[in-house]
């Protein structure tokens, strides 16, 4: 059984694994974001960083926007964290991004744990 956007996810996760392998845990979130940006560029993964995301209510665009850490392939939201462990609030944040934007997949990536944590969140 194939995963949603399997090949694209594999490329993104591989880039995140390389960043974690090189830096380990302990840095601020922005350091991991900078390194991930370099790694994605090097792997020619199309992305936007701090990408504004439109929010919809009853099929109408609201005046506010969310800002995703990254949007890759114009369809996958990437939310990066550098926290001791992921919480329900982190999952809820990403789920809200998916619901509001109508994207189908997000990757929640935590760089601060001893081994990289990646959670696929599908809507």
MOGIDA-V362665 format. One record per residue. RES is the residue in three letters. SS is DSSP state (~ for helix, > for strand, _ for the rest). PHI is phi in whole degrees, -180 to 180 (NA if undefined). D_FIRST is the distance of its C-alpha to the first C-alpha in Angstrom with 1 decimal. Layout:
BEGIN
RES&SS&PHI&D_FIRST + RES&SS&PHI&D_FIRST
END
This chain:
BEGIN
UNK&_&NA&0.0 + UNK&_&-86&3.8 + UNK&_&-85&6.7 + UNK&_&-61&9.7 + UNK&_&53&12.1 + UNK&~&-58&10.3 + UNK&~&-64&13.1 + UNK&~&-64&15.8 + UNK&~&-61&14.9 + UNK&~&-59&14.9 + UNK&~&-65&18.4 + UNK&~&-66&19.7 + UNK&~&-64&18.8 + UNK&~&-60&20.3 + UNK&~&-64&23.4 + UNK&~&-65&23.7 + UNK&~&-63&23.5 + UNK&~&-64&26.2 + UNK&~&-61&28.4 + UNK&~&-65&28.1 + UNK&~&-61&28.8 + UNK&~&-77&31.8 + UNK&~&-97&33.2 + UNK&_&69&32.1 + UNK&_&-101&32.8 + UNK&_&117&35.9 + UNK&_&-90&36.3 + UNK&_&-72&36.4 + UNK&~&-55&33.4 + UNK&~&-63&35.1 + UNK&~&-66&35.3 + UNK&~&-65&31.6 + UNK&~&-64&31.1 + UNK&~&-61&33.7 + UNK&~&-67&32.0 + UNK&~&-65&28.5 + UNK&~&-59&30.2 + UNK&~&-62&31.7 + UNK&~&-67&28.5 + UNK&~&-64&26.5 + UNK&~&-60&29.5 + UNK&~&-62&29.6 + UNK&_&-95&26.0 + UNK&_&57&26.6 + UNK&_&-87&24.1 + UNK&_&-69&25.5 + UNK&>&-156&26.5 + UNK&>&-125&29.2 + UNK&>&-100&30.7 + UNK&>&47&32.2 + UNK&>&-78&30.8 + UNK&>&-71&32.5 + UNK&>&-118&30.1 + UNK&>&-69&31.6 + UNK&>&-115&31.5 + UNK&>&-117&31.6 + UNK&>&-136&33.3 + UNK&_&49&33.4 + UNK&_&65&32.3 + UNK&>&-120&35.2 + UNK&>&-73&35.0 + UNK&>&-86&36.8 + UNK&>&-73&39.3 + UNK&>&-88&37.6 + UNK&>&-133&34.6 + UNK&>&-94&32.2 + UNK&>&-124&31.9 + UNK&>&-81&28.6 + UNK&>&-55&29.0 + UNK&>&-147&26.8 + UNK&>&-125&24.8 + UNK&>&-108&22.7 + UNK&_&57&21.7 + UNK&_&59&23.5 + UNK&_&-154&20.5 + UNK&>&-123&19.5 + UNK&>&-84&22.2 + UNK&>&-117&23.0 + UNK&>&-115&25.3 + UNK&>&-102&27.0 + UNK&>&-137&29.0 + UNK&_&-137&31.3 + UNK&_&-127&32.0 + UNK&_&-55&32.4 + UNK&_&-157&29.3 + UNK&_&-72&27.2 + UNK&_&-119&28.6 + UNK&~&-60&27.7 + UNK&~&-65&29.7 + UNK&~&-65&27.5 + UNK&~&-63&24.4 + UNK&~&-63&26.6 + UNK&~&-57&27.8 + UNK&~&-69&24.4 + UNK&~&-61&23.3 + UNK&~&-63&26.7 + UNK&~&-56&26.0 + UNK&~&-64&22.8 + UNK&~&-62&24.6 + UNK&~&-72&27.7 + UNK&~&-99&26.2 + UNK&_&71&23.4 + UNK&_&-72&21.0 + UNK&_&-105&17.4 + UNK&>&-137&16.6 + UNK&>&-134&19.0 + UNK&>&-115&19.0 + UNK&>&-99&21.8 + UNK&>&-119&23.1 + UNK&>&-112&26.0 + UNK&_&-89&28.0 + UNK&_&-85&30.8 + UNK&_&-85&29.1 + UNK&_&-56&29.7 + UNK&_&-122&26.1 + UNK&_&-55&24.2 + UNK&>&-110&22.3 + UNK&>&-128&19.5 + UNK&>&-117&18.1 + UNK&>&-86&15.5 + UNK&>&-119&17.0 + UNK&>&-117&15.3 + UNK&_&-112&17.5
END
